[in-house]
Amino acid sequence: MKIFAVIHNYGPPCPDSPMGEGAAGWYTMPDSAIMHTGNPLFVPVGDGARPEAFASVAWRCERLGKSIPARFAGRYLKAVAAAFAIVDSALLTRLRETGLPWSEATASDRACVVGNFQPISTLVYNRGFRVTCGGSAFDYDPALIRRPVESLLPRISDSVTLKTGDIILAALTPRGIPLEPGSRLTATDIQTDTNLIDINIR
């Protein structure tokens, strides 16, 4: 199983995108990065570590596919969930500045927190969710996703064969929410306050 974390696909266009003005790109995480809601998340402290959670809508691939046309996306992507990519932003900045790969900062164990997958007609895709951690909070609004997952699927599957269970974090927020030991990272339905993700930060 693979995880694709798509950046530069949420909010206003980003002129410094590595793939050009207005284009989305992605990095990958291994299956060991998956963490499900309800488990504690141990974050690094000291040595300038700055762990942050970047919210996204996550899509799960339901079948094997290669070079998938956008019009067939519905055959492959039928379930969504709230999700977070956990990143050590301070380490990521240093890696970028020195031209080194990002994996040490973005692809560690438990770097991908995923809620329960639901049919695409549910609130995660249509209404979004509220993110909180400690004293910080913001709303994840699917209307701010710049390119729908249907347009990303052909590009990703042209490069890599998608398999059943693969996950696409389709639009990570450009800013993360700080993670402090002793706090809780949550995602809740904006309208009903239903709990989608609840993680104890340690």
ABEGO torsion letter per residue (X at the ends): XBBBBBBGABEBBBAABAAEBGBBBBBBBBAAABBBBGBBBBBBBEGGBBBBBBBBBBBBBABBBBGBBAAAAAAABABBBBBBBBBBAAAAAAAAAAGBBAAAAAABBGABBBBBBBBAABAAAAAEBBBBBEABBBBBBAAABABBAAAAAAAAAAABBBBBGBBBBABBBABBBBBBBGBBBBBBBAAAGBBABBBBBX
